[in-house]
Amino acid sequence: MSTEVIRLAVIIGSVREGRFGPTVTEWFVSEAEPREDITVDVIDLADVPLSLAGPVREPSAEMAEALDRVSPRIDRADAFVVVTPEYNHSFPAALKNAIDWHLTQWRAKPVGFVSYGGFSGGLRAIEQLRLVFGELHAVTVRDCVSFHGGAAAFDDNGRPNDVAGSDAAAKTLLDQLAWWALALKEARTKRPYAS
Ligand SMILES: Cc1cc2nc3c(=O)[nH]c(=O)nc-3n(C[C@H](O)[C@H](O)[C@H](O)COP(=O)(O)O)c2cc1C
């Protein structure tokens, strides 16, 4: 039996200069890409500056161009992993802005989280994001990957210090996401989601 492949969009939630997000993302993608049941599309929000004044019914030409680059990819995805730091016990404003610009694309799809930060490892950002994605009819998966201490949890090669623990956490998250992604994709195909 052939493996059904799900399309996973990995979203880099921090956009500031000198951010650590890409390092965490690169590691996570290196865990996901070898799997036969997943293809990965990395969406870097730093590449799609969306106006904080949006969303609007008629976006400017600049916003329309930015949306053209990102919205179809969110729409196409069967599942999401949001890579988020913790800012003031929550998630970055740029991440919330990108979520707010998209109303329907998350519906009846699973969302998983990879977080990093100081003492709490970004867990407070994750718990708040669960509320946001619930409002958007998405399903957040229980298990997550969380790095306490942020950059200090990684070595100079951008690999987690705790290789075994991190790999196991990534596998659990990806297994859960793949299950939900397939289950919800089959359900959406059979019956349009009643939102
Ligand atoms: C504006 C701001 C607020 C932060 N607030 C928290 C916080 O409340 N809790 C925490 O554990 N870390 C906090 N941090 C530390 C970040 O989570 C940590 O530096 C992380 O690596 C930032 O991600 P980035 O480099 O990808 O932007 C904060 C960092 C910034 C820039």
The ligand as an ORCA input file, in Angstrom:
! r2SCAN-3c Opt
* xyz 0 1
  C      10.069     41.321     23.168
  C      10.560     40.075     23.840
  C       9.876     39.562     24.924
  C      10.287     38.380     25.529
  N       9.557     37.873     26.557
  C       9.844     36.649     27.031
  C       9.001     36.039     28.011
  O       8.004     36.572     28.434
  N       9.337     34.816     28.467
  C      10.447     34.152     28.009
  O      10.683     33.037     28.447
  N      11.269     34.717     27.096
  C      10.992     35.947     26.603
  N      11.806     36.504     25.657
  C      12.977     35.764     25.212
  C      12.689     35.084     23.868
  O      11.721     34.080     23.980
  C      13.962     34.484     23.308
  O      14.939     35.505     23.241
  C      13.758     33.907     21.925
  O      14.948     33.357     21.476
  C      13.299     34.984     20.940
  O      13.020     34.424     19.704
  P      13.554     35.070     18.337
  O      15.053     35.255     18.539
  O      13.259     34.060     17.270
  O      12.830     36.359     18.179
  C      11.440     37.698     25.061
  C      12.143     38.250     23.975
  C      11.708     39.398     23.374
  C      12.455     39.939     22.170
*
